[in-house]
Amino acid sequence: MRRASSAPRRALPVHTAFAERLVAVLSGERPVHSMLGLTVGEAYEQLVRLAPRTVARALGPRPVLRRCAAQPHSGDTVLEVFASLAAGPRVRALAFRLELGHDHRWRCAAVELDGLGRLVGGSPQP
């Protein structure tokens, strides 16, 4: 019989938790609308345009988060996050911006996935 651990489970850092959510959306595991309320500005529209185009949604292994790090800006109210994702032998780069709202909740303000640049009007922009 297994003994329950007395150590409390540690919560993921906010940037890692957001990265996991974004991986789930980009892999097709979760719908884009699951990010409503967790995005501000153009981020939701960026996800709407990105998700159907990503190779992460192709058949094959589900992408997993390999590395995730954040750089704070603007007095710790903005986090610029970069992550690497692995799907089988392929590694992808993910970058996103988190902003702390007046309600003390973090929301995603921008998303980019490697090779696709920032999508504007349905086409990649450099």
N, C-alpha and C positions, 0 to 999 in steps of 0.2 A: 504494500500500500504506500502511496506517495504522501509525503508530508507537505502540507501547505507551507510555502515560504513566508517567513515573518517579515521579510524586507518588502517595503512598499514598492509598487511598480512605478518607475520613473516615466514621467510624461516626455514625449519628444519635444525638442525645441520647436518653436513656432515655424521656423523656416523649413525644417525637415518635415513637419506635418503637412505644410502646404505643398511641398515637393511631392510627397506621397499622393496627395489628392490630385495634383496635376498629372502625375504619371497614370493614375487610374482613369482620368478623363481622356488623356492622349492615347491610351491603349484601348479605349472603347469599353473598359470595365464599368465605368460610371458615365452617365450622360452629362453633357456640357451644362445642362441646367442645374446640376447639383452644385455648381459654383455660383449660382445666383445668391446675392447677399454676402458673398465672400470676395467679390470683385468690385472695383470702382473704375471710373473712366473707361478707357478703351479695352481693358483686359478681357471682359466677357466677349466682346466682338472679336478680339484676337483669337480667343479659344474657339469660337464658332467657326472661324475661317481655318484655323490650324488643325483642329481635331480630324476632320475628314481627310486631310492631305498627308497626315504623318505616316511614316513607315512603321511607327510604333503600333499602328492599328492593323498592320498586315498580319497574315497568319504566321504563327511561329510562337516562340516563347514570350511570355508576358515580360515587358521591360521591368527591370528592378533598379532601384536607386542604389548606385554604387558609392557616391560621394556627394555631400551637400555642405556648403559653407556660405556664410553670410557676412557681408561687410556693412556695418551700421553707418548711417549718414544723418545729417540734420538733427543732431542731438538725440540720437537713438529712436527717432520716430519714423525712420525709413531704413529698410534693409534691402540691399542689392544682393540677390542670391544667385549662386551658380551651382549647378549639379551635373553629375554625369550619370547616364542611364545605360544599362547593359541589356541587350535583348539577344541572347545567344552570343555569337562572336562580335556583334556590332555594338559600338559605343556611341552614344549620342550626347550632345551638350544641351542643357536647358538653362535658361536664365530668366529670372523674374524679379519683380520689384514688389515689396510689401510696404504698406503705409499704415501707420497707427492712427485710427480715427479718434474723434473727440469722445467717443463712447468706449475707448480703450480696447477696441477690437482691431485685429490686423486684417487687412484686405489686400488682395492682389491687384496691382495697378497696371502691370505690363507683363507680357509673356513672349519669349522668343525661343525657338527651337532651332538647332544648328542646320545650316544649309538652306533653310527656308527664309531667313531674314525676317524682317517685319513685313507681314502681309497687309497690304493696303488695297482695297477694292478688288480682292481676290487674286492679286498677283504679287510675287515677291518683290521687295524693295531692298536695295543694297544697304 
